[in-house]
Amino acid sequence: MKLVDKRVLGVSMVSLMLAGVFGTAQADAIPYPSAGTYNDTAYSFTAATAGDVVAYWVGRGSAGYDNQLGLLINRALSSVGYGLDNHTSSVGDSFDLGTVNSGDSLIFAMHNLSFGNGLDAYAYSDPTLNAAYDGGSIGYNHIYSTLSGAPAGTYIGFEDIPYGSSSDYNYQDESFVFTIVPTRGTVPEPGSLALVGLALAGVVLKRRKAV
């Protein structure tokens, strides 16, 4: 597939601490700009530094389904499992999704509790894993992602309705901002942004056309 965009995203550890992000941040909801239309952009995420992937809950829009957030690190579910329930979380609530190393692949997972525990109850930020959720042989994109300013990091909004005519394609049913809080003493690799204060945390975000 043709790569159409590649960016390195980062956030200063010092800025996070000064802003009181941990557990108290007021996250910004970022609407999908083409609501009602399928997002044919697929995204992939790679850790640019070692540390903990911390997600801050943004909201659920008008989502009726009960969803929780998880993370696959190098395609294996993080040992912390799922959290940030979209029916019980408050804006700014945080969830440590697990520890990663620089270069690790990050795939975000949404467990639709309303669907149960079968394979068809899980949607992923990697559309190739969504065939069961979408009820066919092809998986479709279920997220919208962009940069966030409050808190600084990467915004992701999940669409929890399976692909098809019944989907509203608003990509806001399990929405969060995540950043990588660096392991103490970790120095980001060259090209992942200059050091500011203690360290920088980030991900490499790749975008391409989805199915």
N, C-alpha and C positions, 0 to 999 in steps of 0.2 A: 504494500500500500504506500501511496505517496505521502511523505511527511510534509505538512503544510506550515507547521509552526513548531518552534522549540524554544522554551524559555527556562531560565533558572530562577526559582523563586526563593526568597529568604526573609528572615525576620531576626532582628537583633535581640539576643537574650536580655541585654540590659534594658531595652525599650519595653519588653514584656514585663519585666519586674517593676519598672517605674510606673507603668500604666496599671499595675495591679490586675493583670489579665487572669491570673490563675484563680478561677472560681468566681470572678466578679466582673468579667468583661461584658460589655453590652455589644453583642455581635450585630452586624448589619445584615439584614435580609437583602439579597441581590436577586431581583426578579429575572427569570429567563426572558430575554427580549422578544422572543417569537412564540409566546404562549399560544397553545392550540395547534402548533406545528411541530412535527417530529424533529428532534435535534439529530442531524446526521453526522455530527462531529463526535468521533471517539477519542478518548483521552487515555494516556498511560502515565504513571507516576513512578519516579525512581528517587530514592533517598539520596540527597547530595551530601549528607553528613550523617554521622552516627548520633543516636539519641532516642528519645521517646516521642512517638507520634501522639500528640495531644489534640483532641477534637473538642470544639466549643459549639454547643447547640445553638442554632439560629431560629428554627421554627418548623412548622408542618403545614402552613397554609390552611387549606380546608380538608386535609387528608382525613378520610374516614378509617382507613386501615391502620392497624397498630403495628409500627415498625421499630426495629432496633438496628444499631450500627455496629459493624465489626470490621476487621482488617485481615486480609491475607498477605502475609509477608513471604515473598518468594513462593506464592501460591499455596502456602500452608496457613490455616487459621491461627491467628495469634492466641496464645494461651489464656488471655484475659476474656475471650469470648465476645459477647455482645452487650451493648449498653446504650445510653442516651435514647431511651424510649420516647417516641415522638408524642405520646399522649400524657406522659408524666414529667418530662423534662421542662425546665424553665430556661429562658434565654440567658446565655452565659454559663450554664452548667458545662462542666468539662469532664472528659473521659480519656484516660490514658490507654491508648489502643495497643501499646506494646513497644518494645525496644527494637530498633533497627540498626543496621550497619550501612555505611556509605555504599551505594550501588545496589541495595536491595530493591526488588520490585514491590510496589505497593498496590494492592487491589482492594478497594473498599467494597464492603458487602452490606446489603440491607436485608435483614430477616423480616419478612412479612408475617408477623405472628397470627394475623387473621387467616392466613392460608395454612397454618399448621407447621409441620417440621419436615415435610417432604422436599425433594429437590426443587419442586416448583414453587417453593416458598422463599427462595433466595435470589435476589438480583444483585449484579455486580457492576463495578465501574468499567470492567472489561466486557464489552458486548459479546465476545465469543463464548462467554460462560453463561449466557442468558437464554439459551434455547429452551431449557426445561421451564423456566419462568414464563416465557412467552408462548409456551404450548406448541412448539413446532420444532423443526430441524435447524432453524436459524435463530441466533440470538440478536437482539437489537439493543441500541444504546439506551440506558436508563438514567443518565446523569447530565447535568449542565455544570461546568466548572469555569471559574475565572478568579482573578486576584481579589482579595478582600483588604479593606483598610482598617476595620475595627471589629475584632482584633486583626492585626496584620497576619496574613497567611494565605491559604488557598481555600476558596469557597467551593463546596460541592452541594448540589441539590439533587436528590433522587426523585424519579417518577415511579410511583408504586403500582400504577395500573399497567398490566401486561400490554404489549404492543398490539394495536388494532384499532378498530373504529370506536371502541368505548373509552379510549384513553383521552384525557384532557391535555396531555403534554404540557403541564405547567412546571414540572421539575422542581417541586418545592415541598414534597411530602415527607422527606427526612433530610433536613438541610443543616449544614454545619460548616465551620471553618477549622482547618487543621494547620498545624505547624509542627516542626520537629525541634524539640527542646534538646540542645546538644548535651552529650555526655561531658562531664567536667573534664577539661584538659584536651578535648577534641578540637582539632583544627580542620576546617573545611578544605576540601581539595581545591587546587588552583582552578579558577573559573567559576566557582560556586558563589562568589561575591566577596568583597574585601572584608576583613575583620573590623568589627565595630564594638569597642568595649571588650566584653568577655569572648563572644563568639557569635556566629551566625548559624541559623538552622534553615534548611530549605529542601526543596524537591526539584527534580528535573521534570517538567511537564511537557509531554509531547501530544500533539493533536493531529488527527488524521480523519479522513472521511470514514464514517461507519457504514454498515450495510444499508 
